[in-house]
Amino acid sequence: MIVLHGSEAGGRWQTWRSCRHPACGLPSAVRLVYNATMDLPASLLYSVLSAIAEAALTPAPNPQLLNEPTAIARSLPEEARQGVMLPPQGDGFVTIGGRQLPLSPAAQIRSRQNLIVVPAQVQTPVEVVYLTDASGAVYRVWMLTASEASVPRPR
């Protein structure tokens, strides 16, 4: 439904049905509507069809590249030691390379995407490099990607 302002409708308010057929008697300015809204069933159908087309035309991601970070390679400290870390038990200790080491109160564990994670988020054994403080407590841990794990480090 289209409501015309008084100046467009000859000095009074008029309501016209939206029809594009010339026989409807609508003024030419009303017949040529390029940005008219779609009715609900047509817009829903268009949304569903465009989503299906986009999903069909988008290539699937390579699953091997999903674990690799897309940012610049991070620089890990050369003095860091490498090992396999088991999921922490929550008792203030962590097992890396078969040795049980205390966690520092200010310990940071970084994911493969270089985000800080809490120890409870580590659910599976993971290849890591780590640093210890003067008392022997682990205070920095970096989970390694496949390319970072291939670099030899002291264990």
Residue pairs with C-beta under 8 A, 6 or more apart in sequence:
1 15
1 16
1 17
1 18
2 15
2 16
2 17
2 18
2 26
2 30
3 13
3 14
3 15
3 16
4 13
4 14
4 15
4 16
4 27
4 30
5 13
6 12
6 13
8 27
8 29
16 24
16 26
16 30
17 24
18 30
18 33
18 36
19 26
20 31
20 33
22 31
24 31
38 46
67 112
67 145
67 146
68 112
68 145
68 146
68 147
69 112
69 113
69 114
69 145
71 113
71 114
73 148
74 114
74 142
76 129
76 142
76 148
77 129
77 131
77 140
79 131
80 129
80 130
80 131
80 140
80 142
80 153
81 97
81 129
81 130
81 131
81 132
81 153
81 154
81 155
82 127
82 128
82 129
82 144
82 149
82 153
82 154
82 155
83 96
83 97
83 99
83 127
83 128
83 129
83 130
83 155
84 96
84 97
84 125
84 126
84 127
84 128
85 94
85 95
85 96
85 122
85 125
85 126
85 127
85 128
85 130
85 141
85 143
86 94
86 95
86 96
86 125
87 122
87 123
87 124
87 125
88 94
88 95
88 103
88 119
88 120
88 122
90 119
90 120
92 102
92 103
93 100
93 101
93 102
93 103
94 100
94 101
94 102
94 103
94 119
94 138
94 141
95 101
96 128
96 130
96 138
97 155
101 132
101 136
101 137
101 138
102 135
102 136
102 137
102 138
103 119
103 137
103 138
103 139
104 133
104 137
104 138
104 139
106 139
107 119
107 137
107 138
107 139
107 140
107 141
108 116
108 139
108 140
108 141
109 116
109 117
109 118
109 119
109 121
109 122
109 141
109 143
110 116
110 117
110 140
110 141
110 142
110 143
111 117
111 121
111 143
112 143
112 144
112 145
114 142
122 143
126 143
126 144
127 143
127 144
127 149
128 141
128 142
128 143
128 144
129 141
129 142
129 144
129 148
129 153
130 138
130 140
130 141
130 142
131 138
131 139
131 140
132 138
132 139
133 139
